[in-house]
Amino acid sequence: MITKPNIDLEEEKREILRRYRGLLRVCHRSRTTKDRARIRKAFEVAVDAHKDMRRKSGEPYIYHPIAVAKIAAEEIGLDTTSIVCALLHDTVEDTEITLDDIQRLFGKKERIIIDGLTKISGVSDYNNTSTSDQAENFRKMLLTLSDDVRVILIKLADRLHNMRTLDHMKREKQLKIASETLFMYAPLAHRLGLYNIKTELEDLSLKHQDPETYQDIVSKLQKTQAVRTRFINAFTLPIRRALDKIGFKYEIKSRTKSIFSIWNKIVKKGVPFEEIYDVFAIRIILNAEPDTEKSDCWRVYSIVTDFYQPSPERLRDWISIPKSSGYESLHTTVMSPTGKWVEVQIRSTRMDDLAEKGYAAHWKYKDSPESPENKLDNWLQQIRDVLESQEESAIDFIDNFKMSLFSEEIYVFTPNGDLKTLPVNATALDFAFHIHSDIGKQCIGAKVNYKLVPLSHVLRSGDQVEILTSKKQRPKEDWLNIVVMPSAKHKIRTALREEKKVIAEDGKEMLKRKFNSIKAEWLSANIDELVRHYELESTLDMYYRIAKGSIELNKLKGFTVHAGKIAFEKAQTLEALPDEADPKHSTAQPAKGETLLIGDEFQKMDYKLAPCCNPIPGDEVFGFITISEGIKIHRTNCPNAQELMSKYAYRVIKARWRNKDTVQFEVGLKFSGIDDVGIVQNITNIISTDMNVNMRAISFEANDGIFQGKVVVLVFDTMHLNNLIDKLRAVDGLLNVERIESEFE
């Protein structure tokens, strides 16, 4: 418990009441006397339960559940039951209150939701947590989808408030929580249609992972705000006049691209901030009647394209076919008179509400056939089906599940004209398993638009697909490389596992005969000894390999049998944990044990620099304990940092650079510009002569007047590197200079 001196308890009580009244003001759906009484009761129970608790900031703990309840009510739009549960979400875990107390005071539904929230509370516990434990925590969180989706929605509200107040946490905790948020919570918010929450979670994660980059983008957005405002006013003026003339009731908003999205485009596209054309979008929201809203949106589209030339390739019609999250909107990108592309989004107030609140908006539109509840049912059912299986490892499940969260969608048709939604890059085999497990297992090919195609054929929107089957067909191991849908992978693995069990029975009988011949007893200890000897994961795997002939029992050597027990001279076991998130980055560099201080006590330890991000002094770094290569040092903004911190947080340790070292470090730079006489000489002169920097490698190539180059230089720290980059950027004709993550780029 954290305390602060000179606390004014009376003022705190008044502040608690002010925050509670603020919560009531946003509870638009909770105006009845009964609703107010339930919320008041939950508030009083929470205040009493948390009365002696404080947050890391020193504030009363009750501020947190009030804030979570307010997010649930105002930003997600949840019902009274959810607001009650948000106020009470930490009581069972942190106080003397029990689930029986919750049911007695509030009801069975509240008990179920708070029980779900309590079960997943361990997701953020990084103390002595193994990889599988963390993955299991994620699985537990997703299992609550089977009980009540409001558990996930309240958990997202809880995570959002924790991210908003992350400044009071220690730096290493900030990095781990931010990585976990990017890894699972932001994608989950996206898939549930909570785009505003998803965006804020991403922005706050970047703010804590890479504060310098975050502030740089914020500063550039602020500097260009006035110019954007003038442009938007001029751009929308003719549209407003036309809409007013027709008599439409509407609202026009501008939406600035999120900081995280801008950063993502800078990194992935390799373009500077100034060259990102879609920094903002125009949103036209119509106050239209339900039976005319679609046609009204198309009328507005016609008005917009009367004034501005649209890009045919950038039309997105999510009105005719909404996204599976329930998102409905009409998107087009048009050319402005100044030569800038502008994205225009057109939707009704109902569509906008669904876009802002996502799945949660079904409380308002639950009777509508277009409600997000109906749109998400298929996806949620697929997740429940996969979750119910305990055979797939938690880590594999989380990796597969995460793939489905951000995937774009295509729309294909059955031979009868039924519409099916699949992720981008889905294959004919994915489609077969999507129709039914048995059809997938017996699939031998498909006809796409009446043309015969193989199982691996990648489908496109608008395709009509007919699946061809054979009762003789059986799932194969390589099918896992053909499908992209997690549900299809799960069904294939399940089928392969069942077939493997049948084959393994033959291997088991073969091993029993071998044991009899060498006078060994059929004991679990003997079987486990053999599994360790062959460095396998399970007895099933061993039996299967024996049956298939990849393990030849007649060649078994190096063992003794004493009193019926087998013993091998050098029994070996394989480590179950991976060495790195990305095995291609396993090349190590010589340790520089005097350059870094590592661990909670910041001691001198041997380490190696991770080649995936090539850290140098001045970079913010962390240590990662590998299985075979000791401690690897990564930059906190390393491409692999998010996965390492979220999946293997218990192997992450503190690290910081010493100030007095004069060791030089390799770092790569890439640049591009106009191919002009003497520009290469100017670049090399600045590097080697002006800055006195040694070059380890350099390469240039030119094509149609544009050149690109890479150079590996030796620098002392980030200040040395930044000075060099600034000098190079001043060279005439050099358009772009940036640090590359590794020598492999």
C-alpha positions in Angstrom: 0.0 0.0 0.0 1.3 3.4 -1.0 0.8 6.4 1.2 1.6 10.1 0.8 2.3 12.7 3.5 -0.1 15.6 4.2 -3.2 13.9 2.5 -6.4 16.0 2.8 -8.9 13.2 3.3 -11.9 15.5 3.2 -10.8 16.9 -0.1 -10.3 13.4 -1.4 -13.8 12.5 -0.4 -15.2 15.5 -2.3 -13.1 14.5 -5.3 -14.4 10.9 -5.2 -18.0 12.3 -5.2 -17.2 14.6 -8.1 -15.8 11.7 -10.2 -18.9 9.6 -9.3 -21.2 12.4 -10.4 -19.2 12.6 -13.6 -19.9 8.9 -14.2 -23.6 9.4 -13.7 -23.7 12.2 -16.2 -22.4 9.9 -19.0 -24.7 7.0 -18.1 -27.3 8.0 -20.8 -28.9 4.5 -20.7 -29.0 4.4 -16.9 -31.5 7.2 -16.0 -34.1 5.1 -14.3 -34.4 5.1 -10.6 -33.6 1.4 -10.5 -30.5 1.8 -12.6 -29.2 4.7 -10.5 -29.8 2.7 -7.3 -27.8 -0.2 -8.6 -24.9 2.0 -9.7 -25.0 3.8 -6.4 -24.9 0.5 -4.5 -22.0 -0.7 -6.5 -20.1 2.6 -6.0 -20.7 2.4 -2.2 -19.5 -1.2 -2.0 -16.4 -0.4 -4.1 -15.5 2.7 -2.0 -15.8 0.7 1.2 -13.8 -2.3 -0.2 -10.9 -0.1 -1.5 -10.9 2.5 1.3 -7.4 1.7 2.4 -5.9 1.1 -1.0 -3.9 3.6 -3.2 -2.4 3.5 -6.7 1.2 3.9 -7.7 0.5 7.6 -8.1 -0.6 7.8 -4.5 -4.2 8.5 -5.4 -7.1 6.7 -3.8 -7.5 3.3 -5.6 -11.3 4.0 -6.1 -10.4 6.5 -8.8 -9.5 3.6 -11.0 -12.8 1.6 -11.0 -14.7 4.9 -11.4 -12.6 5.7 -14.4 -13.1 2.2 -15.9 -16.8 2.4 -15.4 -16.9 5.8 -17.1 -14.9 4.5 -20.1 -17.4 1.5 -20.3 -20.3 3.9 -20.2 -19.1 6.8 -22.3 -16.6 5.4 -24.7 -17.9 1.9 -25.3 -21.6 2.5 -24.5 -22.2 -0.5 -22.2 -25.3 -1.1 -20.1 -26.0 -0.7 -16.4 -24.9 -4.3 -15.6 -21.5 -3.5 -17.2 -21.1 -0.3 -15.3 -21.8 -2.1 -12.0 -19.3 -4.8 -12.8 -16.7 -2.2 -13.9 -17.0 -0.5 -10.5 -16.6 -3.8 -8.7 -14.1 -5.5 -11.1 -11.1 -5.5 -8.7 -13.0 -6.2 -5.4 -12.9 -10.0 -5.5 -9.3 -10.2 -6.4 -8.0 -7.4 -4.1 -10.4 -7.2 -1.1 -12.3 -9.5 1.3 -15.4 -9.5 -0.9 -16.3 -12.9 -2.5 -18.2 -14.0 -5.6 -21.0 -15.2 -3.3 -21.2 -11.6 -1.9 -21.5 -10.2 -5.4 -24.3 -12.6 -6.3 -26.1 -11.9 -3.1 -25.8 -8.1 -3.4 -26.3 -7.8 -7.2 -27.2 -11.0 -9.0 -26.0 -14.0 -10.9 -25.1 -12.2 -14.2 -22.8 -9.8 -12.2 -21.2 -12.8 -10.5 -20.4 -14.4 -13.9 -18.9 -11.2 -15.4 -16.8 -10.4 -12.3 -15.6 -14.0 -12.1 -14.4 -13.7 -15.7 -12.6 -10.5 -14.9 -11.0 -12.0 -11.9 -9.8 -15.1 -13.8 -7.9 -13.0 -16.4 -6.4 -10.6 -13.9 -3.1 -12.5 -14.0 -2.4 -11.5 -17.5 -0.3 -8.6 -16.3 1.6 -10.5 -13.7 5.2 -10.8 -14.9 6.6 -12.2 -11.7 7.9 -15.7 -12.1 5.6 -16.2 -15.1 6.6 -18.7 -17.8 5.8 -18.4 -21.5 3.1 -21.0 -21.3 1.6 -19.4 -18.2 1.3 -16.0 -20.0 -0.2 -17.7 -23.1 -2.6 -19.5 -20.8 -3.6 -16.2 -19.3 -4.5 -14.9 -22.7 -6.4 -18.1 -23.5 -8.4 -17.6 -20.2 -9.2 -14.0 -21.2 -10.5 -15.2 -24.6 -12.4 -18.1 -23.0 -14.7 -15.5 -21.4 -16.1 -14.9 -24.9 -18.1 -18.1 -24.2 -19.6 -16.6 -21.1 -20.2 -12.9 -21.7 -18.5 -10.6 -24.2 -18.9 -7.8 -21.7 -16.0 -9.3 -19.7 -13.7 -8.6 -22.6 -15.1 -5.1 -23.1 -14.7 -4.2 -19.4 -11.2 -5.6 -19.5 -10.4 -3.3 -22.5 -11.7 -0.4 -20.5 -9.5 -1.4 -17.6 -6.5 -1.7 -19.9 -7.2 1.7 -21.5 -7.2 3.4 -18.1 -4.0 1.6 -17.0 -2.3 2.8 -20.2 -3.5 6.4 -19.6 -1.9 6.3 -16.1 1.2 4.3 -17.1 3.5 7.3 -16.3 3.7 6.3 -12.7 5.1 2.8 -13.4 8.8 1.9 -13.5 10.3 2.1 -17.0 10.7 -1.7 -17.4 7.1 -2.2 -16.4 6.0 0.4 -18.9 7.8 -1.4 -21.7 6.3 -4.8 -20.8 2.7 -3.5 -20.4 3.0 -1.5 -23.6 4.3 -4.5 -25.6 1.5 -6.7 -24.2 -1.1 -4.0 -25.2 0.2 -3.9 -28.8 0.4 -7.7 -29.0 -3.1 -8.6 -27.8 -5.4 -5.8 -26.5 -5.2 -3.3 -29.4 -5.9 -6.1 -32.0 -8.7 -7.4 -29.9 -10.3 -3.9 -29.7 -9.9 -3.6 -33.5 -11.7 -7.0 -34.1 -14.5 -6.0 -31.7 -15.0 -2.7 -33.7 -13.7 -0.4 -30.9 -11.6 1.6 -33.3 -11.1 4.7 -31.1 -10.0 2.5 -28.2 -7.7 0.5 -30.5 -6.2 3.7 -31.8 -5.5 5.2 -28.3 -4.0 1.9 -27.0 -1.6 1.9 -30.0 -0.7 5.6 -29.6 -0.1 5.2 -25.8 2.0 2.0 -26.4 4.2 3.9 -28.9 4.4 6.9 -26.4 6.0 4.6 -23.8 8.0 2.4 -26.1 9.6 5.1 -28.2 8.9 8.6 -26.5 11.2 10.5 -28.8 9.6 9.3 -32.0 6.1 9.8 -30.5 6.8 13.4 -29.5 8.4 14.1 -32.9 5.2 13.1 -34.7 3.0 15.0 -32.2 5.2 18.1 -32.8 4.9 17.8 -36.6 1.1 17.3 -36.4 0.8 20.4 -34.2 2.9 22.5 -36.5 0.8 21.6 -39.6 -2.6 21.8 -37.8 -3.4 25.4 -39.0 -2.5 24.5 -42.7 -4.7 21.3 -42.4 -7.6 23.3 -41.0 -7.5 25.9 -43.8 -7.3 23.1 -46.4 -10.3 21.1 -44.9 -12.5 24.3 -44.8 -11.8 25.0 -48.4 -12.2 21.4 -49.5 -15.5 20.9 -47.7 -17.1 24.2 -48.6 -18.6 23.2 -52.0 -19.8 19.9 -50.5 -21.6 21.7 -47.6 -23.3 24.1 -50.1 -24.6 21.2 -52.2 -25.8 19.2 -49.2 -27.5 22.3 -47.8 -29.2 22.9 -51.1 -30.7 19.4 -51.2 -31.8 19.7 -47.5 -29.7 16.9 -46.0 -29.2 17.0 -42.2 -25.5 16.2 -41.7 -22.3 16.8 -39.8 -18.8 17.0 -41.4 -15.8 16.0 -39.2 -12.1 15.7 -40.0 -10.2 12.8 -38.5 -6.4 13.0 -38.1 -4.5 9.8 -38.7 -3.3 8.2 -35.5 0.3 8.8 -34.3 0.9 5.0 -34.3 -0.5 4.7 -37.9 1.8 7.5 -39.1 4.8 5.9 -37.4 3.8 2.5 -38.9 3.7 4.0 -42.4 7.0 5.8 -41.9 8.7 2.5 -40.9 7.0 0.2 -43.4 6.9 2.4 -46.4 10.2 4.1 -45.7 8.8 7.6 -46.3 9.2 10.7 -44.2 6.3 12.4 -42.4 6.1 15.1 -45.0 5.3 12.6 -47.8 2.4 10.9 -46.0 -0.6 12.1 -48.0 -3.4 10.6 -45.9 -2.6 12.3 -42.6 -6.3 13.2 -42.2 -9.7 12.1 -43.6 -13.0 13.8 -44.0 -16.1 12.2 -42.5 -19.6 13.1 -43.6 -22.3 11.8 -41.2 -25.9 11.9 -42.3 -28.9 12.1 -40.0 -30.8 9.7 -42.3 -33.8 7.4 -41.8 -33.0 3.6 -41.6 -34.9 2.8 -44.8 -33.1 5.5 -46.9 -29.6 5.7 -45.3 -27.9 3.5 -47.9 -29.3 5.4 -50.8 -28.6 8.7 -49.1 -24.9 7.7 -48.6 -24.6 7.0 -52.3 -26.2 10.3 -53.2 -23.6 12.1 -51.1 -20.9 10.0 -52.8 -22.2 11.3 -56.1 -22.1 14.9 -54.8 -18.5 14.5 -53.6 -17.3 13.0 -56.9 -19.1 15.8 -58.9 -16.5 18.2 -57.3 -13.5 16.0 -57.0 -12.0 13.2 -59.2 -12.2 9.8 -57.3 -9.6 7.0 -57.5 -11.5 3.9 -58.7 -9.0 1.6 -56.9 -9.7 3.3 -53.5 -13.5 2.8 -53.3 -14.5 0.7 -50.3 -18.1 -0.2 -50.0 -18.8 -1.5 -46.5 -22.4 -0.4 -46.7 -23.5 -3.2 -49.1 -21.4 -5.7 -47.3 -20.4 -4.6 -43.8 -17.2 -5.9 -42.1 -17.6 -8.8 -39.7 -17.2 -6.4 -36.8 -20.3 -4.7 -37.9 -18.5 -1.7 -39.4 -20.5 0.1 -42.1 -19.2 3.0 -44.2 -18.6 4.2 -47.7 -14.9 5.2 -48.3 -13.5 6.9 -51.3 -10.3 8.8 -52.1 -10.5 11.9 -54.3 -8.0 14.3 -55.8 -8.2 17.9 -54.4 -7.5 21.0 -56.6 -4.1 21.3 -54.9 -3.0 17.8 -56.1 -3.5 16.1 -52.7 -5.4 12.8 -52.2 -8.1 13.1 -49.6 -10.0 10.2 -48.1 -13.7 10.8 -47.6 -15.9 8.6 -45.4 -19.7 8.7 -45.8 -22.0 7.1 -43.2 -25.3 7.6 -41.3 -25.5 8.5 -37.6 -26.4 4.8 -36.9 -23.3 3.6 -38.8 -21.1 6.1 -37.0 -22.4 4.9 -33.7 -21.5 1.3 -34.6 -18.1 2.5 -35.9 -17.4 4.3 -32.6 -18.8 1.7 -30.2 -18.3 -1.5 -32.2 -19.8 -4.7 -30.7 -21.0 -2.8 -27.6 -23.5 -0.8 -29.7 -25.7 -3.9 -30.0 -27.3 -2.8 -26.8 -28.9 0.0 -28.8 -29.4 -1.8 -32.1 -29.9 -5.4 -30.9 -33.2 -5.8 -32.8 -31.6 -4.8 -36.1 -30.6 -7.5 -38.6 -27.5 -5.3 -39.3 -26.5 -5.2 -35.6 -22.8 -6.0 -34.8 -24.0 -8.8 -32.6 -25.3 -10.7 -35.6 -22.2 -9.7 -37.7 -19.8 -11.1 -35.0 -21.6 -14.3 -34.1 -19.8 -16.4 -36.7 -16.3 -15.2 -35.7 -17.1 -15.6 -32.0 -18.3 -19.1 -32.6 -15.2 -20.0 -34.4 -13.1 -18.7 -31.6 -15.2 -20.7 -29.0 -14.7 -23.9 -31.0 -11.0 -23.5 -31.1 -10.8 -22.5 -27.4 -12.7 -25.6 -26.3 -9.9 -27.8 -27.5 -7.1 -28.2 -24.9 -4.9 -30.2 -27.3 -3.4 -27.3 -29.1 -0.6 -25.5 -27.1 -1.6 -22.2 -25.7 1.3 -20.5 -27.5 0.3 -21.9 -30.9 -3.3 -20.9 -30.2 -2.4 -17.3 -29.3 -0.1 -16.9 -32.4 -2.9 -18.3 -34.7 -5.6 -16.2 -32.9 -3.6 -13.0 -33.2 -3.3 -13.6 -37.0 -7.1 -13.4 -37.3 -7.5 -10.1 -35.4 -6.1 -7.7 -37.9 -6.8 -9.6 -41.1 -8.6 -7.8 -43.9 -11.6 -9.6 -45.5 -12.7 -10.8 -48.9 -16.2 -11.9 -49.9 -16.8 -15.1 -51.9 -19.9 -17.0 -53.0 -21.0 -20.6 -52.9 -22.5 -22.3 -56.0 -25.9 -21.4 -54.6 -25.0 -17.7 -54.3 -24.6 -17.6 -50.5 -22.1 -15.0 -49.3 -19.1 -16.1 -47.2 -16.6 -13.8 -45.5 -12.9 -15.0 -45.4 -9.6 -13.3 -44.6 -7.4 -11.9 -47.3 -5.1 -14.6 -48.8 -7.6 -17.4 -47.9 -7.3 -20.4 -50.2 -9.8 -22.9 -51.7 -8.9 -25.2 -48.8 -9.7 -22.5 -46.3 -13.1 -22.1 -48.0 -13.7 -25.9 -47.8 -13.1 -26.0 -44.0 -15.1 -22.8 -43.6 -18.1 -24.6 -45.1 -17.8 -27.8 -43.0 -15.0 -29.8 -41.3 -15.9 -33.0 -43.3 -15.9 -31.1 -46.6 -12.4 -29.7 -45.7 -11.0 -33.1 -44.8 -12.2 -34.7 -48.1 -11.3 -31.7 -50.3 -9.3 -32.7 -53.4 -9.6 -29.4 -55.4 -12.1 -26.7 -56.3 -13.7 -24.9 -59.2 -13.4 -21.1 -58.9 -15.6 -19.3 -61.4 -16.1 -22.7 -63.1 -12.4 -23.2 -63.6 -10.5 -26.1 -61.9 -7.9 -24.9 -59.4 -5.7 -26.6 -56.8 -6.2 -26.5 -53.0 -3.6 -23.8 -52.7 -5.4 -21.4 -55.0 -5.7 -17.9 -53.4 -9.3 -16.6 -53.5 -10.3 -13.0 -54.4 -13.5 -11.0 -53.6 -16.3 -11.9 -55.9 -15.1 -15.5 -56.7 -17.7 -18.2 -56.8 -16.3 -21.4 -55.3 -17.4 -25.0 -55.7 -15.5 -27.6 -53.6 -14.6 -31.0 -55.1 -14.4 -33.9 -52.6 -13.4 -37.6 -52.4 -14.1 -40.1 -49.6 -10.6 -41.5 -50.1 -9.0 -38.1 -49.3 -7.3 -37.6 -45.9 -5.7 -34.4 -44.4 -2.0 -34.0 -44.9 0.7 -32.3 -42.9 1.5 -29.8 -45.8 -2.1 -28.6 -45.7 -1.0 -26.5 -42.6 1.1 -24.4 -45.0 -1.8 -23.9 -47.4 -4.5 -22.5 -45.1 -4.4 -19.1 -43.4 -7.5 -19.3 -41.1 -6.8 -20.3 -37.5 -10.0 -22.4 -37.5 -8.9 -24.4 -40.5 -5.4 -25.0 -39.0 -7.1 -26.2 -35.8 -9.3 -28.6 -37.7 -6.4 -30.0 -39.8 -4.2 -30.5 -36.7 -7.1 -32.2 -34.9 -7.6 -34.6 -37.9 -3.9 -35.3 -38.2 -3.7 -36.0 -34.4 -6.5 -38.5 -34.6 -4.9 -40.3 -37.5 -1.6 -40.1 -35.7 -3.1 -41.8 -32.7 -4.3 -44.8 -34.8 -0.9 -45.2 -36.4 0.8 -44.8 -33.0 -1.0 -47.8 -31.6 1.0 -50.0 -34.0 4.3 -48.4 -32.9 3.3 -49.0 -29.3 2.9 -52.7 -29.9 6.3 -52.8 -31.7 7.9 -51.2 -28.7 6.3 -53.7 -26.3 7.8 -56.5 -28.3 11.2 -54.8 -28.2 11.0 -54.4 -24.4 10.2 -58.1 -24.1 13.2 -59.0 -26.2 15.6 -57.0 -24.0 14.0 -58.0 -20.7 12.8 -54.5 -19.9 9.5 -53.9 -18.0 6.7 -51.9 -19.5 7.0 -49.0 -17.1 6.3 -45.3 -17.6 9.8 -44.5 -16.3 11.3 -46.7 -19.1 9.1 -45.1 -21.7 10.0 -41.6 -20.5 13.7 -42.6 -20.6 13.3 -43.6 -24.3 11.4 -40.3 -25.1 14.3 -38.3 -23.6 16.9 -40.4 -25.5 15.2 -39.6 -28.8 14.7 -35.9 -27.8 11.0 -36.0 -28.5 8.1 -34.1 -27.0 5.7 -36.9 -26.2 5.2 -40.7 -26.1 2.6 -40.3 -28.9 5.3 -38.8 -31.1 7.7 -41.7 -30.3 5.1 -44.4 -31.0 4.2 -42.7 -34.3 7.8 -42.5 -35.5 8.4 -46.2 -34.6 5.4 -47.2 -36.6 6.5 -45.0 -39.6 10.0 -46.5 -39.4 11.9 -43.2 -38.7 12.9 -44.8 -35.4 14.4 -48.2 -36.0 14.3 -50.2 -32.7 16.7 -52.9 -34.0 19.4 -50.2 -34.1 18.9 -49.0 -30.5 22.3 -48.9 -28.7 24.1 -47.4 -25.7 21.8 -48.6 -23.0 21.8 -51.1 -20.1 18.9 -52.9 -18.5 19.1 -53.6 -14.8 16.2 -55.1 -12.8 13.9 -54.4 -15.7 14.8 -50.7 -15.9 16.5 -49.0 -18.9 19.3 -46.5 -18.5 21.2 -44.7 -21.3 24.7 -43.5 -21.0 24.0 -40.0 -22.2 20.3 -39.3 -22.0 19.5 -35.8 -23.3 16.6 -33.5 -23.2 15.7 -30.6 -25.5 14.9 -27.2 -24.1 11.3 -26.5 -24.8 11.7 -22.7 -25.1 12.8 -21.0 -28.3 16.1 -19.2 -28.4 14.7 -16.0 -30.0 11.4 -14.8 -31.4 13.0 -14.9 -34.9 15.5 -17.7 -35.5 17.0 -16.0 -38.5 18.5 -13.4 -36.2 20.6 -15.9 -34.2 24.0 -14.7 -35.3 25.8 -13.3 -32.3 28.5 -10.7 -31.9 31.5 -10.8 -29.6 30.6 -9.8 -26.0 31.7 -6.4 -24.8 31.2 -7.0 -21.0 32.6 -3.7 -19.9 30.1 -1.6 -21.9 26.8 -2.4 -20.3 25.4 -2.7 -16.8 22.8 -5.4 -16.5 20.1 -6.6 -14.1 18.3 -5.1 -11.1 21.6 -4.3 -9.4 23.2 -3.1 -12.7 26.2 -5.4 -12.6 28.8 -6.1 -15.2 27.9 -9.3 -17.1 28.8 -10.9 -20.3 26.4 -10.3 -23.1 26.0 -10.2 -26.9 24.4 -7.5 -29.1 21.3 -8.7 -31.0 21.9 -8.4 -34.7 18.2 -7.8 -35.4 18.5 -4.2 -34.2 22.3 -3.5 -33.6 22.0 -1.4 -30.4 24.7 1.2 -29.8 25.4 3.4 -26.7 22.7 6.0 -26.3 19.9 3.6 -27.5 17.4 2.6 -24.8 18.0 -1.2 -24.4 17.0 -4.3 -22.4 18.5 -7.7 -21.9 16.9 -11.0 -23.0 18.1 -14.3 -21.5 18.4 -16.8 -24.3 18.8 -20.6 -23.9 22.1 -21.1 -25.5 23.8 -17.7 -26.0 23.5 -16.0 -22.6 22.2 -12.5 -22.5 21.3 -10.7 -25.8 20.9 -6.9 -25.8 18.0 -5.4 -27.8 16.9 -1.9 -28.4 13.5 -1.2 -26.9 12.2 -0.3 -30.3 13.6 -3.5 -31.9 11.3 -5.2 -34.4 11.3 -8.2 -32.0 10.9 -6.3 -28.8 7.1 -6.4 -28.7 7.0 -10.2 -29.0 9.8 -10.8 -26.6 8.3 -8.6 -23.9 4.7 -9.8 -24.3 5.4 -13.6 -24.7 8.7 -14.0 -22.7 8.5 -11.1 -20.2 10.0 -13.3 -17.4 13.3 -13.5 -19.4 13.6 -9.8 -19.9 16.1 -7.9 -17.6 17.2 -4.3 -17.2 20.2 -2.9 -19.0 21.9 0.5 -19.4 25.0 1.8 -21.1 28.0 3.0 -19.2 29.0 6.6 -19.9 32.8 6.3 -20.0 33.3 3.7 -22.6 35.0 4.5 -25.9 34.1 1.3 -27.8 33.0 1.7 -31.4 29.9 0.0 -32.7 28.7 -1.0 -36.1 25.6 0.6 -37.4 24.0 0.6 -40.9 22.6 3.6 -42.8 20.6 3.7 -46.0 20.1 6.7 -48.2 18.5 7.7 -51.5 18.7 10.7 -53.8 19.2 12.2 -57.2 22.1 10.6 -59.1 24.3 13.5 -59.7 28.0 13.8 -60.5 30.1 13.9 -57.3 27.4 13.0 -54.9 29.0 9.7 -53.9 32.3 11.5 -53.3 30.5 14.1 -51.1 28.9 11.4 -49.0 32.1 9.5 -48.4 34.0 12.7 -47.7 31.6 13.7 -45.0 31.7 10.2 -43.4 35.5 9.6 -43.5 37.0 13.2 -43.6 34.6 15.6 -42.0 33.3 13.3 -39.3 36.3 11.0 -39.1 34.1 7.9 -39.1 35.4 4.6 -40.2 33.4 2.7 -42.9 33.2 -1.1 -42.8 31.2 -1.5 -46.0 29.5 0.7 -48.6 27.4 0.0 -51.7 25.6 2.2 -54.3 23.3 1.5 -57.2 21.6 3.9 -59.6 18.5 3.5 -61.8 16.9 6.1 -64.1 18.5 9.1 -62.3 17.8 7.9 -58.7 20.5 6.2 -56.6 20.2 4.2 -53.4 23.0 3.3 -51.1 23.9 1.5 -47.9 26.9 2.0 -45.6 28.1 0.3 -42.4 30.0 2.7 -40.1 31.7 2.6 -36.7 30.3 5.1 -34.2 30.6 5.6 -30.4 27.0 6.3 -29.5 23.7 7.7 -30.7 24.9 11.3 -30.5 27.8 10.5 -32.7 25.4 8.8 -35.1 22.8 11.6 -35.1 25.5 14.2 -35.9 26.6 12.1 -38.9 23.0 11.7 -40.2 22.4 15.5 -39.8 25.6 16.2 -41.9 24.6 13.8 -44.6 21.0 15.2 -44.8 22.6 18.6 -45.7 24.2 17.1 -48.9 22.5 18.6 -52.0 20.6 15.9 -53.9 20.4 13.5 -50.9 16.7 13.1 -50.3 16.6 10.5 -47.4 19.0 9.2 -44.8 17.9 6.7 -42.1 19.3 4.1 -39.8 18.5 0.5 -40.7 17.7 -2.0 -38.0 20.2 -4.6 -39.1 22.8 -5.6 -41.7 20.2 -8.0 -43.2 17.9 -5.2 -44.5 
